[in-house]
Amino acid sequence: MNLSPIACVAIAATAGGTHAQLVTSYTGDEGGLKNWIIDVTTGDAPEGPLGKSQALAADPTTGRLFEIEPRVLGSNTLRLRVSRVNTGGDLVTEGTVLLFDERGNTIRVITSLAYGNGQLYAFNTGSGASDTGLFVIDTGTGVLSPLPGSSSLPITPGGVLRGLTFDTDRGRLLVGERDGTSNDSVYSIHAFDPQTGESQLVVQGTPAFDGLAYGYGRIYTDCGAPCGPIGVFNTATGLFEDTLPLPERFGNGAGGAAFLPQLAASDPLPTAFERRVQIRSVDFEASIIELFNFSADDVALDGWRFCSHDFASARRYTAPGGFDGITIEAGTALFVHFDDDAPAGDVDRINRSALGGAFASPLDQDAYAMQLFFPDAVGNVSFGNSSLIADHLQWNIAGEPIGSAEARTAQAVSEGLWSAPGEFVPTFANSTLIELNDPSGDFPGSPDEYEVITPSDPEPTACPGDLDGDFDVDAADFVTVLVNFGRVCDQSE
């Protein structure tokens, strides 16, 4: 399909066919504004046209598509249209509603939509500058209400809001803006928490854009004409990947959406199913890593891989195919023997060498981190794709340097799989076991989730003052003294 010069006004992420897809509005060969489904892998648009809209958002739970209908010539009012996209790419309209504010005034401008947390959000609305801001739309009545805490937007004084989407993985709005004061070419993206009103810079100095859409751990940016194809910002690496092979340019876009689930994608979003396989324990004495399947279904581990790091080494990967043919049954564990001493014939125990590739070594109490990755639907693991991380765990002896152990921690944090960089499960040099203390496997990863088993009396050491048995008198020993200073112990125990 030849895509002619484009006047793009909306961009929304969806899923369909064999690849991730975007629903976007632009002027095609036939002229006039239309919605098309664009395959982000091939750049093809085989499923359109799908009506037309000024802004787009999607509900990933119900598969509904929310659209702002373009104004009819001579009219200053807008309507919200609620539709569904069927597997053939057709829009099935469920209804429309006139949009107005709490004072009863009809709405004249909406440049972006986003859906998340059961809410439909919009910004740049109203008839004047005083009405511009971030709003919540009642999809039943069409009433727009200001979102509490959004008065701080745009972040940059004098800035112009340019694009809105919802980060479905972290439950926050992603707000794009252009610096309207000192340099009109400076663009940035902020994360806005709709519950607290707090904002956080995600990236600054991006290529120019008019719209945003989020999915697969990436922010799709509609580069305003004539900047070129849709850019892809990877939230894991912090880099823009201007690799979307669309055959023509896009411009003047706005809006955003999550992925529509009824159109199956080959590169799936992380699901509760895959992330129910977790690292439940690390046994330092036996050198064994335990994986546990908290789901109600058996999980085939074909294509899964470890990535591990310690003080001296980073990004040590097990081989592709190392887990092939292994299934971890519902409610059961799989044990990986680091020292290759797994009992022969025990299907629940495998040797490290059987996985191929490499682990960071040794598996000891010092700074260490590991991630467990699952493949996309075509069997590939991209370690830069944070959405493919099933679980993350890291530990260290208090006060000890971490070296390169946190090589991928930021990725796990971005997916809500770990609390924050710099936070480790606290171990001692003689700790024997790290064990998950959450029997459900439901809580986000953090040091609080784990119990460390350490003998009450450290092994005798020839290093006076070494309280943790690591043969160093260091800050960790000093902290132990300070914490326990003045304590009166029960001598009967």
C-alpha positions, 0 to 999 in steps of 0.5 A: 500500500502506498501511503501518500503525504500524511496529516496525522492527528491520532496515534494508538497502540494495539495488537493484531495479526502477527505483529504489534500494531498502531491505529493511526489517523492520517490522509491517505491516497484517497484523501480525507482523514482516516484511521488505519492499522499500521503493522509496526514491524513491516510498515504495512496497513492491510486492515484499514481504513477504520473510520476517522478520529481526532484522538484515540485510546484503547481499553486493554481489558474490554478491547474498546476503542475510544475516539474523538470524532473530528468536528463537523464543519461549522461546529465547535462541539466534539463527540466521544465515540466508543467502538470495538475493533474486530479481528477483521480490522473493522470498527463496530461502533457502540455509541457516541456522546456529546462532550461538555464540562462541569459548567455545561459548556460544550468541549471544543478541543481535545488533542489527546486521549489515554486510557488506564486504571479504568479511567479515560483521560484527555488534555488540551481541552476547553475553549480558552487557555484557562480550560487547558489541562488534564481531565477525566472523561465520564464515558457514559455522560460525556462530562469532563472533570479536571484531574486533581494535581494536574495543575502542575502540567505542563512541567516546563513553565510556558510549555505546550502539552504534546501527546498523552498515553498510559503506561499500563505496566506501571500505572501512570500517565506519560505526558509529552511536552514541548518547551514553549519558552526558551527553545521550541525544539526541546521535547520531553516526556514525564510520568504523571501519577494520577493518584498522587499528582507527582511527576517524574522526568522520563526522558528529555531532548527527544525528537519532535513529536505530536503524539504518544502511544505505549506498549511492549515497554516502549513509547511510540512517538509520532514525529511531527512532519517533516521529521520522519517515521514514528520513533520508538523510545525504549523505557528500559535502555533510555534510548530512542529507536527510530526504526519503525519502517513505515513507508511514509512520514507521519505528522501532526499526531496526538493521542495514545492507547494500550494494546487491544487483547482480542487481536493476538500479537506475536510479541506478547505483553508480560502476563501474570501467567509468565511472571508467576514463575519466580526465583523462590530461593538461593541455597549458598551451601548447596549452590542451588537456585530454586524456581517455583511456579505459582500459577495454576497451570504448567509452564513450558520453559522453552526459550527461557534464559537466565541473565546474571551479574556479580561484582566483577562480571555483567550480563552472563547469559545461559544459552538459547534452548537450555530450558527447551523440553523442560516444563515446570508444573503448577505449584511445583519447583525446579532446582538448578544445581550450580555445582552440577551435582543434580541427582540423575533421573530427577526431572525436577533437578537440572545441572547448570551446565545443561543450560549452556552459556554462562552464569556470573560466578561464584554463586556466593553472598557478595554482590549478585543479581539475576534475571529470568527472561521468557521469550516472545511468541516467536521464541526470541529473547531480547535482553534489552526488552524489559517486558520479557523479564519474568523475575529479578533478585539481587543481594549483597553483604551490607557495606560491600561494593557492588561493582557491576551487579546492578547491570540490569536492575533499572530494567527490573525496576521499570517493570515493577519487579524490584523496588529500586536500584541500590536495594539489596537483600542483605546477606552476611558472609556466612548466610546459608539461604535466601528464601521468598517469604511471600507464599502467594508470589503476588507482591512486587519484588523488594528485599522485604520479600525475602528472608535470609538464613544466617547462623546466629553465631558467625564462624570463628575468625582470625580477624579480631573485630570481624563480626560478620565473618568476611575477614574484613573489619569494615563499615558493616561491622561498625554498623552492627556495633552501633545498632546493638550498642546498649542492648541487654540480652537475656542470659537464660536464652 
